Structures are given as C-alpha cells and as structure tokens.
Amino acid sequence: MISTRLGHGVLRQILRPGERRFRARQSDLETAQRERLARILRQVSAVRDQQALWHGGWRWEDFAASEPVTSYDQWRDLVSNQMETGRQRLTSSPAQRYQPTSGSSSAIKWIPYTRQFLQELDGAIAPWMSDLYRQFPGIARGKQYWSLSWLPSSMRKQGSDQLNDDMKLLSTGKRILMGQTQAVPDGVALAPTSDDSMFATVACLAATSDLAAMSVWSPTFALGLLSNLGAWREALVEVLRTGSWGDRQQALKHLEAPRNPAAASLLATWDGRADPAFFRELWPQLALVSAWGTASAAPWANELRRTLPQAGFQGKALWATEGVVTIPYGDQHVLAANSHFYEFEDSDTGRIHPAWDLQPGQQVSPLITAGSGLLRYRLGDLVEVTGHMGQLPCLRFLGRSNTVDLVGEKMDAVTVQQWLNDTPWPGTAQPVTVLGATHGGHSGRPAYVLVVNLPQKESPEQWETRARSWAHSLEDYLRASFHYRLARDLDQLEPVRCVCIHDAHRLYLEACKARGMIEGDIKVESLKHWPGDLPAAFAPARVGEKEVLHEA
C-alpha cells in the first residue's frame, strides 16, 4: 500500500499539468472560452433536435441571441427521462451518475455528471489543489478529510451509486491516490441513516491523530462534527478502545471500526466542550481547514477558526453541484477558466457579458454552459469583479441573488446581508439567518424573522432588550425599501420579529433537513424564504407562554 506521504508526493506531480493549463488561460481567455463553448455545443447537437446554430461556427454571439437563460425547471423533464430510460437526452457525453442537490432552499434536483462534465471539474481541482499544497505544505504530512454530502436517510434505498462523494469529482488516478491519504473512507456514506454516517465519520476523525486537513462546505457542518464528538464521546471511547462499532455494528458492518487507545483515553478525560486546547491535542498536525467563509457564513467560519486555531483557514470559492465558477488561487478567487463556458448577467443593466468582457466593479450573476448538457444555467449567486489575474477575472462572492417576495416586497439577500454586516454583534451571539416566513408573524401572517444563536451559559431572558433592539433596527432598515415599506403600510406584512435561542444554528439545519434538503448542501444564508409553518423553535410564542420572541 502507498504510504500517506508518498501518496501526497505522487498526487502533487500529476496535478501539475492541470495547473500549467490553467495558468496558460491567463493570456488567452477569449480563445479558450470560445473553443470550450464549441466543444460543448457539438456534443449537445448530437442528441438534441437539429438547429442551425449548432452546425455553424459555434459563435457565442449567435448562441446568446438564440438560447434563453435557464433554471432547473427547464431541464427537469429531460433529466428525469434520461434517468428513467438511460437514453442520452442532454448531451452525447455519457452520464456517469446523477448528483443530488437541494441547493439552499429547493427540493432535490438531480444533476447529470457526464464524462465531459467530470473532466471540466477536474480542470478546476488540479490548479486549486496544487496551490493548496504550495500555500499549506503541512497538509502533505498527514491524512485529510474531504466531506461527503449524504442523501437524506429516506432516500438511501434509491441506490448508493448516486451518493454525493467529493472524491468522485476526481479522475480515476487522482481518486486512487487521494484514497490513500483520506482519514474517512467513502463507505461511511453507505450507512443506512445519516446519523450512522455521522457517527462513523466522527469516529474515524477522532482516531486520526495525524489529521492534516479538513475540507467541508459549510462551517456549520464542521461545527456540528465537533459538537457530535462531544455528544457521542462515551460511545466513541468504546469504539476507539475495542475496534468495534458496538450498538451500531449491524448498520456499519461494511466498515472496519477504527481503533486508537490513545485517542480513546484523551476523549475519556474530556468534558465534551468545544475547547481549542483539546482539539489541538487531538489533532496536533492539523494544518488547514477549508470552508465557506464569506457573506452569511462569515460568523460561523470565524467560530470554526477560533475552535481550531492550530490550522490555517481557506475560504471556499464559488462551487455548486451544477458547476464551478471560481477557485482559490494565491490570495484571489479566480474564474475556473479550464472548466465550463461562462457568461455573467450585470445586476445593474441586465446585460449579459462573456467572461472576457468583465470589468472591475461590476456586480454580476454567473450563467454556466457545461458538459452536463445544461445551457446558460443561472446559479442564483451574485459576485463582484474585484480585478484580474492576467485575463482571468477575480470574483468576490456577495451572496445569493435570490429574492423573497411574500406579498410583493421583493426583498433580496444582498440587502439583508449588508444589514448583518453593519450590525455590531457581541462575540457571544451570532445571527443565523433572516427567514421570510409566510406564517412568521404573531397572528400567523407573513413576516420576517431574525434568528440569533445564543451561547449555552446565558439565558434568552438576558437578551430581551437586545432582541427588541435588533428587531427594530432590521425593521427600520427594511423600510428603506419602497416595496417593503408599502407592504407594511398596507398591513400585508407584520413587523420583524427577533428570535434569540440556544442552538439556533443546529435547529435551523435540522429544520432544513426535515424539509428534505441534503445536509452538506445546506447553506446558512442571510435571507431564506420559508413557506408554510415555521419550526416550533422559531414560531411566535403562544398566549400564556414566556415571551422571548421580540417584534419591532
């Protein structure tokens, strides 16, 4: 078997050609993007209805004039038919599997991962990982954890071949080498429930004394891992001492249980609290934590950094299940020019620009045309052009470009994020999200609900004055919007409420999972539409109950 360090060394060598190709795009972006569009459209034309556009010179100008901007709704029936019949309906590149995603607010979508699309993703992974090894050399000295985004327990009987495993994004050779460096085997995703998968993941991480890197998408997911390490510490001690899964043996019989008596002893003397000193002793070689770190994820990323101070931190760039837009490279988030064909819709003018036409200062929403067969696909994100690396645009993620429109108020996430950024939050409390809830008000009518996470040692009653102040502040801020102010004046919306409770971020994630969203895909966003009833923890207090939910 290849040793961990040797595996890292070989992997770095085979990543280098991909990085060289990426760097070459700095001087020929337009040519490279036009060629990529032509390649994708040739594959699409082989299976779609014949159209003159796809038999000519493959010019972007003709393509943009003829093809509409799309969302998943335009592709849902074709994808479903392709999954059911096995017949290629979107592109001639064979579908290897279908990746499930729930985005941040929608039900399950299935994205075709074709051979061409996987090559496109590999074109982003190579330069990113090469740069990671260069910036954080310590990650080559031990094992790494690259997160899995599991299916909900209720969907697991549909088949394990669709499980969302980050390692499957790599080419076969890279995947084999990465497998030699991983702290958690991909078989954890095959457990019958998400709870079993989480337990096995935490056990493997606790047993990995040479853990060198932890890559997750949401920082709240990583914080949940650390919290579960404390909640399950007694059961984990037995697993690490005996090398047996104990009560979970049947569920995890396909996995070899980890054994590490030294880690077991360390856990046995731990009080279960998220103490940085404990995690430094458990994982002394941890050199990197990678997670979302901008917009509404920033406070949770900061908490993760405080909890794991021995590690460097790198914020994720813009990468969705449907495709990659940017990768971290140097100190920038740079367009993944080796991957898909990109267009960008200007938020001010509505004009759509190709990647080579972007200018610093623009705020734009990316559209991708990819080897999956999805054309001009709107991701729903908003980014700002901060500059260029050669000809490659550097982009800063601002937030989701989606809006919440309960009664015609047209509130957008970037506006709410600005208020969250400008509000001084005490270090012991952090905002989780603002819910645009159809039953958010005290009388059950639409209202916006600010959810704030409180530290365990402080009671909600201590925060009543601040909760009332935050509700008033957000209400005043939203009233600066004409449509929101009109909706309030017409009594279509109730005033903003503020909910300050313990474990608010965990309760939010549990509520999202209960609606069928995939755990690893759940983003803690600044603004989220919440149709139907609110989770009990965020609902208005009933008559006679202690009032800890404050409204403006």
C-alpha positions as CSV (number, residue, x, y, z in Angstrom):
1,M,0.0,0.0,0.0
2,I,1.2,3.5,-0.8
3,S,2.2,5.5,2.3
4,T,0.4,8.7,3.1
5,R,3.4,10.9,2.3
6,L,4.3,9.1,-0.9
7,G,0.7,9.4,-2.0
8,H,0.8,13.1,-1.5
9,G,4.0,13.4,-3.4
10,V,2.7,11.4,-6.4
11,L,-0.5,13.3,-6.4
12,R,1.3,16.7,-6.5
13,Q,3.2,15.5,-9.5
14,I,0.1,14.6,-11.5
15,L,-1.7,17.8,-10.6
16,R,1.0,20.0,-12.2
17,P,0.0,19.6,-15.8
18,G,-3.6,20.8,-14.9
19,E,-2.2,23.8,-13.2
20,R,0.0,24.7,-16.2
21,R,-3.1,24.6,-18.4
22,F,-4.9,26.9,-16.0
23,R,-2.1,29.4,-15.9
24,A,-1.9,29.4,-19.7
25,R,-5.5,30.7,-19.8
26,Q,-4.3,34.0,-18.2
27,S,-3.2,35.1,-21.7
28,D,-5.9,33.6,-24.0
29,L,-9.2,33.6,-22.1
30,E,-11.4,34.6,-25.0
31,T,-10.0,32.0,-27.4
32,A,-10.1,29.2,-24.8
33,Q,-13.7,30.1,-23.8
34,R,-15.0,30.1,-27.4
35,E,-13.3,26.8,-28.0
36,R,-14.9,25.3,-24.9
37,L,-18.4,26.5,-26.0
38,A,-17.9,25.0,-29.4
39,R,-16.9,21.6,-27.9
40,I,-19.9,21.5,-25.6
41,L,-22.4,22.5,-28.3
42,R,-21.0,19.8,-30.7
43,Q,-21.8,17.2,-28.0
44,V,-25.2,18.8,-27.4
45,S,-26.2,18.9,-31.1
46,A,-25.6,15.1,-31.4
47,V,-28.6,14.3,-29.3
48,R,-30.9,17.4,-29.4
49,D,-33.2,18.5,-32.2
50,Q,-31.3,19.8,-35.1
51,Q,-30.8,23.5,-35.0
52,A,-28.8,25.6,-37.4
53,L,-27.0,27.3,-34.6
54,W,-25.2,24.0,-33.7
55,H,-24.0,23.4,-37.2
56,G,-22.2,26.7,-37.9
57,G,-19.2,28.4,-36.5
58,W,-20.2,27.9,-32.8
59,R,-20.1,31.6,-32.2
60,W,-21.0,32.9,-28.7
61,E,-22.9,35.8,-30.2
62,D,-25.3,33.5,-32.1
63,F,-25.7,31.2,-29.1
64,A,-26.5,34.1,-26.8
65,A,-29.1,35.5,-29.2
66,S,-30.8,32.2,-29.8
67,E,-30.8,30.4,-26.4
68,P,-32.7,31.6,-23.3
69,V,-31.3,31.8,-19.8
70,T,-32.5,28.7,-17.9
71,S,-33.1,27.3,-14.4
72,Y,-33.5,23.7,-13.4
73,D,-37.2,23.8,-14.2
74,Q,-36.4,23.9,-17.9
75,W,-34.3,20.7,-17.6
76,R,-36.2,18.7,-15.0
77,D,-38.3,16.6,-17.5
78,L,-35.3,15.9,-19.8
79,V,-33.2,14.8,-16.8
80,S,-36.0,12.6,-15.4
81,N,-36.5,11.0,-18.8
82,Q,-32.7,10.4,-19.2
83,M,-32.6,8.8,-15.7
84,E,-35.5,6.6,-16.4
85,T,-34.7,5.4,-19.9
86,G,-30.9,5.6,-19.9
87,R,-31.1,7.4,-23.2
88,Q,-28.8,10.5,-23.6
89,R,-31.2,13.4,-23.9
90,L,-29.0,16.4,-23.0
91,T,-25.6,15.7,-24.5
92,S,-23.7,12.8,-26.2
93,S,-21.2,12.6,-23.3
94,P,-22.3,9.6,-21.3
95,A,-23.8,10.2,-17.8
96,Q,-21.7,8.5,-15.2
97,R,-24.2,9.2,-12.4
98,Y,-26.6,11.8,-11.2
99,Q,-25.6,14.1,-8.3
100,P,-28.3,15.1,-5.9
101,T,-28.5,18.6,-4.7
102,S,-31.0,20.7,-2.8
103,G,-29.3,24.0,-3.2
104,S,-30.2,26.1,-0.3
105,S,-33.9,26.4,-0.5
106,S,-35.2,23.9,-3.0
107,A,-36.2,20.3,-3.0
108,I,-33.9,17.6,-4.6
109,K,-32.5,18.2,-8.0
110,W,-30.5,15.6,-10.0
111,I,-27.6,17.0,-12.0
112,P,-26.1,14.7,-14.7
113,Y,-22.4,14.1,-14.1
114,T,-21.2,13.2,-17.6
115,R,-17.7,12.2,-18.6
116,Q,-17.2,15.6,-20.1
117,F,-18.5,17.4,-17.0
118,L,-16.2,15.5,-14.7
119,Q,-13.3,16.4,-16.9
120,E,-14.4,20.0,-16.5
121,L,-14.5,19.8,-12.7
122,D,-11.0,18.1,-12.8
123,G,-9.8,21.1,-14.7
124,A,-10.6,23.2,-11.6
125,I,-9.4,20.8,-9.0
126,A,-5.9,20.5,-10.3
127,P,-4.8,24.1,-10.0
128,W,-6.7,24.6,-6.7
129,M,-5.1,21.6,-5.1
130,S,-1.6,22.4,-6.5
131,D,-1.9,25.9,-4.9
132,L,-3.2,24.3,-1.6
133,Y,-0.1,22.2,-1.3
134,R,2.1,25.3,-2.0
135,Q,0.3,27.6,0.5
136,F,-0.2,24.9,3.2
137,P,2.7,22.5,3.0
138,G,1.6,20.8,6.2
139,I,-1.3,19.1,4.5
140,A,1.1,16.7,2.9
141,R,2.3,15.4,6.3
142,G,-0.8,13.6,7.3
143,K,-4.3,12.4,6.4
144,Q,-7.1,14.6,5.0
145,Y,-10.8,14.8,5.4
146,W,-12.9,15.8,2.3
147,S,-16.5,15.9,3.3
148,L,-19.4,13.8,1.9
149,S,-22.8,15.3,1.3
150,W,-25.1,12.5,2.1
151,L,-28.5,11.7,0.9
152,P,-31.3,12.0,3.5
153,S,-32.0,8.7,5.2
154,S,-35.3,8.3,3.5
155,M,-33.7,8.4,0.0
156,R,-30.8,5.9,0.6
157,K,-32.7,2.9,-0.7
158,Q,-32.7,4.6,-4.2
159,G,-29.1,3.4,-4.6
160,S,-25.7,4.1,-3.3
161,D,-24.3,4.9,-6.7
162,Q,-25.8,8.5,-6.6
163,L,-24.3,9.3,-3.2
164,N,-22.6,12.7,-3.3
165,D,-18.9,11.8,-2.6
166,D,-16.4,14.7,-3.2
167,M,-13.8,12.1,-4.2
168,K,-15.9,11.1,-7.2
169,L,-15.2,14.6,-8.7
170,L,-11.6,13.5,-9.3
171,S,-10.2,11.5,-12.2
172,T,-9.6,7.8,-11.5
173,G,-5.9,8.2,-10.9
174,K,-6.3,11.1,-8.6
175,R,-9.1,9.4,-6.8
176,I,-6.9,6.3,-6.1
177,L,-4.1,8.5,-4.7
178,M,-6.4,10.6,-2.7
179,G,-7.9,7.5,-1.2
180,Q,-4.6,6.6,0.3
181,T,-4.5,10.0,2.1
182,Q,-8.0,10.1,3.5
183,A,-9.0,9.9,7.1
184,V,-12.6,8.8,6.4
185,P,-13.4,6.0,4.0
186,D,-16.1,6.7,1.4
187,G,-18.0,3.7,2.7
188,V,-19.4,5.9,5.5
189,A,-21.9,7.2,3.1
190,L,-23.4,3.7,2.6
191,A,-24.7,3.5,6.2
192,P,-28.5,3.2,6.4
193,T,-29.0,6.6,8.1
194,S,-27.4,10.0,8.2
195,D,-26.9,9.5,11.9
196,D,-24.9,6.3,11.4
197,S,-22.8,8.0,8.7
198,M,-22.1,11.0,11.0
199,F,-21.1,8.7,13.9
200,A,-18.7,6.7,11.7
201,T,-17.2,9.9,10.3
202,V,-16.7,11.4,13.8
203,A,-15.1,8.1,15.0
204,C,-12.7,8.0,12.1
205,L,-11.7,11.6,12.6
206,A,-11.2,11.1,16.3
207,A,-8.9,8.1,15.5
208,T,-6.8,10.1,13.0
209,S,-4.1,11.5,15.2
210,D,-2.2,12.8,12.1
211,L,-5.2,14.7,10.6
212,A,-3.7,17.4,8.5
213,A,-6.6,18.9,6.6
214,M,-10.3,19.2,6.9
215,S,-12.3,20.3,3.9
216,V,-16.1,20.9,4.3
217,W,-18.5,23.1,2.5
218,S,-20.5,24.7,5.4
219,P,-18.6,25.8,8.6
220,T,-21.8,24.9,10.5
221,F,-21.4,21.3,9.3
222,A,-17.8,21.2,10.7
223,L,-19.0,22.7,13.9
224,G,-21.7,20.0,14.0
225,L,-19.0,17.4,13.6
226,L,-17.1,18.8,16.6
227,S,-20.3,19.1,18.6
228,N,-21.2,15.4,17.9
229,L,-17.7,14.4,19.0
230,G,-18.6,15.7,22.4
231,A,-22.2,14.4,22.4
232,W,-21.1,10.9,21.5
233,R,-17.8,10.8,23.4
234,E,-18.7,7.9,25.7
235,A,-19.7,5.7,22.7
236,L,-16.7,6.8,20.8
237,V,-14.4,5.9,23.6
238,E,-15.6,2.3,23.4
239,V,-15.2,2.2,19.7
240,L,-11.6,3.5,19.8
241,R,-10.7,1.2,22.7
242,T,-12.2,-2.0,21.2
243,G,-12.1,-1.5,17.5
244,S,-15.8,-2.5,17.4
245,W,-18.9,-0.5,16.4
246,G,-20.8,-1.7,19.5
247,D,-24.5,-0.9,19.2
248,R,-24.1,0.2,15.6
249,Q,-22.3,-2.9,14.4
250,Q,-25.2,-4.0,12.2
251,A,-25.5,-0.6,10.5
252,L,-21.8,-0.2,10.0
253,K,-20.8,-3.8,9.4
254,H,-19.4,-2.9,5.9
255,L,-16.8,-0.7,7.6
256,E,-13.8,-1.6,9.7
257,A,-14.1,0.2,13.0
258,P,-11.2,2.5,13.9
259,R,-9.0,1.7,16.9
260,N,-6.8,4.2,18.7
261,P,-6.4,3.7,22.5
262,A,-4.5,7.0,23.0
263,A,-7.4,8.9,21.4
264,A,-9.8,7.0,23.5
265,S,-8.0,8.0,26.7
266,L,-8.0,11.6,25.6
267,L,-11.7,11.5,24.9
268,A,-12.4,9.8,28.2
269,T,-11.0,12.7,30.2
270,W,-12.6,15.4,28.0
271,D,-15.7,17.3,29.3
272,G,-17.2,17.5,25.8
273,R,-17.0,21.3,25.4
274,A,-15.5,22.8,22.3
275,D,-12.2,23.7,23.9
276,P,-9.4,24.7,21.4
277,A,-6.8,23.2,23.7
278,F,-8.5,19.8,23.5
279,F,-8.7,19.9,19.7
280,R,-5.1,21.0,19.4
281,E,-4.1,17.9,21.5
282,L,-6.4,15.6,19.5
283,W,-5.2,16.9,16.1
284,P,-1.7,18.5,16.6
285,Q,-0.8,18.3,12.9
286,L,-4.0,20.0,11.5
287,A,-2.6,22.5,9.0
288,L,-5.7,23.5,7.1
289,V,-9.5,24.0,7.4
290,S,-11.4,24.8,4.3
291,A,-15.0,26.0,4.4
292,W,-17.3,28.8,3.2
293,G,-16.1,32.0,4.9
294,T,-17.9,34.9,3.2
295,A,-21.3,36.6,3.4
296,S,-23.6,34.9,5.9
297,A,-21.1,32.1,6.6
298,A,-18.5,34.5,8.0
299,P,-19.5,34.4,11.7
300,W,-19.6,30.6,11.7
301,A,-16.3,30.4,9.8
302,N,-14.8,32.7,12.5
303,E,-16.2,30.4,15.2
304,L,-14.6,27.4,13.5
305,R,-11.3,29.2,13.2
306,R,-11.4,30.1,17.0
307,T,-12.2,26.4,17.8
308,L,-9.3,25.0,15.6
309,P,-6.7,27.8,15.9
310,Q,-3.8,25.4,15.1
311,A,-4.9,25.2,11.5
312,G,-4.7,27.7,8.6
313,F,-8.0,28.6,7.0
314,Q,-9.0,29.0,3.4
315,G,-12.5,30.2,2.3
316,K,-14.2,28.2,-0.4
317,A,-14.7,29.8,-3.7
318,L,-17.9,29.6,-5.7
319,W,-18.6,25.9,-6.4
320,A,-22.1,24.5,-6.8
321,T,-23.3,20.9,-7.7
322,E,-24.2,22.3,-11.1
323,G,-20.7,23.6,-11.8
324,V,-17.7,25.5,-10.6
325,V,-17.3,29.3,-11.1
326,T,-14.1,30.2,-9.1
327,I,-11.3,28.5,-7.3
328,P,-9.0,29.9,-4.6
329,Y,-5.6,30.6,-6.2
330,G,-3.0,32.7,-4.4
331,D,-4.9,35.3,-2.5
332,Q,-7.7,35.6,-5.0
333,H,-10.8,33.7,-6.1
334,V,-10.2,33.3,-9.8
335,L,-12.5,32.2,-12.7
336,A,-12.1,28.4,-13.2
337,A,-11.3,29.0,-16.9
338,N,-10.4,25.4,-17.5
339,S,-13.9,24.2,-16.7
340,H,-17.2,25.4,-18.3
341,F,-18.3,28.2,-20.6
342,Y,-19.2,31.3,-18.6
343,E,-21.5,34.3,-19.0
344,F,-22.4,36.9,-16.4
345,E,-25.6,39.0,-16.1
346,D,-25.0,42.5,-14.9
347,S,-27.2,43.3,-11.9
348,D,-27.5,47.0,-12.8
349,T,-28.1,46.8,-16.6
350,G,-29.4,43.3,-17.1
351,R,-26.9,42.9,-20.0
352,I,-25.1,39.5,-20.3
353,H,-21.3,39.6,-20.8
354,P,-18.9,36.8,-21.7
355,A,-16.1,36.2,-19.2
356,W,-13.6,38.1,-21.3
357,D,-15.7,41.3,-21.2
358,L,-15.9,41.7,-17.4
359,Q,-14.7,44.9,-15.8
360,P,-13.7,45.6,-12.2
361,G,-16.5,46.9,-10.0
362,Q,-19.3,45.1,-11.8
363,Q,-21.8,43.1,-9.8
364,V,-22.9,40.1,-11.8
365,S,-24.6,36.7,-11.7
366,P,-22.9,33.8,-13.3
367,L,-24.5,31.6,-16.0
368,I,-22.8,28.4,-16.9
369,T,-22.9,26.2,-20.0
370,A,-21.4,22.9,-19.1
371,G,-20.6,19.4,-20.3
372,S,-23.6,18.1,-18.3
373,G,-25.8,19.5,-21.1
374,L,-27.2,22.4,-19.0
375,L,-27.0,25.5,-21.1
376,R,-27.0,29.1,-19.9
377,Y,-27.9,27.9,-16.4
378,R,-28.4,30.5,-13.8
379,L,-26.8,29.6,-10.5
380,G,-28.6,32.3,-8.5
381,D,-25.4,33.8,-7.0
382,L,-24.1,37.4,-7.0
383,V,-20.4,38.2,-7.3
384,E,-18.3,41.3,-7.7
385,V,-15.5,41.6,-10.1
386,T,-12.5,42.7,-8.0
387,G,-9.8,42.6,-10.7
388,H,-7.9,40.3,-13.0
389,M,-5.1,37.8,-12.8
390,G,-3.8,38.2,-16.3
391,Q,-7.0,38.0,-18.3
392,L,-8.8,35.9,-15.7
393,P,-11.5,37.7,-13.7
394,C,-11.2,37.6,-9.9
395,L,-14.6,37.4,-8.3
396,R,-15.8,38.0,-4.7
397,F,-19.0,36.2,-3.6
398,L,-21.6,38.6,-2.3
399,G,-24.4,36.3,-1.6
400,R,-27.4,34.7,-3.2
401,S,-29.1,36.8,-5.8
402,N,-32.5,35.4,-4.9
403,T,-35.3,37.4,-3.5
404,V,-38.1,36.8,-1.1
405,D,-41.4,38.1,-2.3
406,L,-44.1,37.2,0.2
407,V,-46.6,40.0,-0.7
408,G,-44.7,42.0,-3.3
409,E,-42.0,43.4,-1.1
410,K,-39.2,42.0,-3.3
411,M,-36.5,41.7,-0.6
412,D,-33.1,40.5,-1.7
413,A,-30.4,38.6,0.2
414,V,-27.6,41.0,-0.5
415,T,-29.6,43.9,1.1
416,V,-30.2,41.8,4.2
417,Q,-26.5,40.7,4.3
418,Q,-25.5,44.4,4.3
419,W,-27.5,45.0,7.5
420,L,-26.0,41.9,9.1
421,N,-22.5,43.1,8.2
422,D,-23.1,46.6,9.6
423,T,-24.7,45.5,12.8
424,P,-22.3,45.1,15.8
425,W,-22.7,41.6,17.1
426,P,-21.4,40.7,20.5
427,G,-18.9,37.8,20.3
428,T,-21.1,35.5,22.3
429,A,-24.1,35.8,20.0
430,Q,-24.3,35.4,16.2
431,P,-27.1,35.9,13.6
432,V,-28.1,32.7,11.8
433,T,-30.5,33.9,9.1
434,V,-33.5,36.0,8.4
435,L,-36.5,34.0,7.4
436,G,-39.1,35.4,5.1
437,A,-41.9,33.3,6.6
438,T,-45.4,33.0,5.2
439,H,-46.6,32.5,8.8
440,G,-43.9,34.4,10.6
441,G,-46.0,37.0,12.5
442,H,-47.8,36.7,15.8
443,S,-51.1,36.4,14.0
444,G,-49.8,33.9,11.6
445,R,-49.5,36.3,8.7
446,P,-46.3,36.9,6.7
447,A,-43.3,38.5,8.5
448,Y,-39.5,38.5,8.5
449,V,-37.9,36.6,11.4
450,L,-34.3,37.3,12.5
451,V,-32.8,34.2,14.2
452,V,-29.9,34.7,16.6
453,N,-27.8,32.0,18.2
454,L,-27.1,32.4,21.9
455,P,-24.3,30.8,24.0
456,Q,-25.4,27.9,26.2
457,K,-24.4,29.6,29.5
458,E,-26.7,32.6,29.0
459,S,-30.5,32.6,29.3
460,P,-32.7,34.1,26.5
461,E,-34.2,36.4,29.1
462,Q,-30.8,38.2,29.4
463,W,-31.1,39.1,25.7
464,E,-34.6,40.5,25.6
465,T,-33.5,44.1,25.3
466,R,-31.0,43.4,22.5
467,A,-33.5,41.2,20.7
468,R,-36.1,44.0,20.7
469,S,-33.4,46.5,19.5
470,W,-32.3,44.2,16.7
471,A,-35.9,43.7,15.5
472,H,-36.4,47.5,15.5
473,S,-33.1,48.1,13.7
474,L,-33.8,45.5,10.9
475,E,-37.4,46.8,10.6
476,D,-36.1,50.3,10.0
477,Y,-33.5,49.1,7.6
478,L,-36.0,47.1,5.5
479,R,-38.4,50.1,5.5
480,A,-35.9,52.0,3.4
481,S,-37.0,49.7,0.6
482,F,-40.1,51.2,-1.1
483,H,-41.8,47.9,-1.7
484,Y,-41.3,46.7,1.9
485,R,-42.5,50.0,3.3
486,L,-45.6,49.9,1.2
487,A,-46.3,46.3,2.2
488,R,-46.0,47.3,5.9
489,D,-48.2,50.4,5.4
490,L,-50.8,48.3,3.8
491,D,-50.6,45.8,6.7
492,Q,-49.6,43.0,4.3
493,L,-46.6,42.2,6.5
494,E,-46.3,42.0,10.2
495,P,-43.3,43.7,11.8
496,V,-39.9,42.0,12.0
497,R,-39.5,39.5,14.9
498,C,-36.2,38.5,16.5
499,V,-35.8,35.0,18.0
500,C,-32.8,34.6,20.4
501,I,-32.3,31.0,21.4
502,H,-29.7,28.4,22.2
503,D,-28.6,26.1,19.4
504,A,-30.3,28.2,16.8
505,H,-27.9,27.1,14.0
506,R,-28.4,23.4,14.8
507,L,-32.2,23.8,15.0
508,Y,-32.1,25.7,11.6
509,L,-30.2,22.9,10.0
510,E,-32.5,20.2,11.5
511,A,-35.5,22.1,10.1
512,C,-33.9,22.3,6.7
513,K,-33.2,18.5,6.7
514,A,-36.8,17.8,7.8
515,R,-37.8,19.5,4.6
516,G,-35.8,17.1,2.5
517,M,-32.6,19.2,2.0
518,I,-29.3,17.4,1.8
519,E,-27.2,18.1,4.9
520,G,-23.9,19.0,3.2
521,D,-25.8,21.3,0.7
522,I,-27.5,23.5,3.3
523,K,-26.0,26.9,3.4
524,V,-26.7,29.3,6.3
525,E,-27.8,32.2,4.2
526,S,-28.6,35.8,5.1
527,L,-32.1,35.5,3.8
528,K,-34.3,32.4,3.2
529,H,-37.8,32.0,2.1
530,W,-39.8,29.8,4.5
531,P,-43.2,28.8,3.1
532,G,-45.7,27.1,5.4
533,D,-45.4,26.8,9.2
534,L,-42.2,27.8,10.9
535,P,-40.2,25.3,13.0
536,A,-41.6,25.3,16.6
537,A,-38.4,26.8,17.9
538,F,-38.8,29.9,15.7
539,A,-42.6,30.2,15.8
540,P,-44.3,33.0,17.8
541,A,-44.9,32.3,21.4
542,R,-48.5,31.2,22.1
543,V,-50.7,33.0,24.6
544,G,-49.6,32.2,28.1
545,E,-46.1,31.2,27.2
546,K,-43.0,33.1,28.2
547,E,-42.4,35.7,25.5
548,V,-38.8,35.5,24.3
549,L,-39.6,36.4,20.6
550,H,-39.5,40.1,20.1
551,E,-41.0,42.1,17.3
552,A,-40.3,45.6,16.1
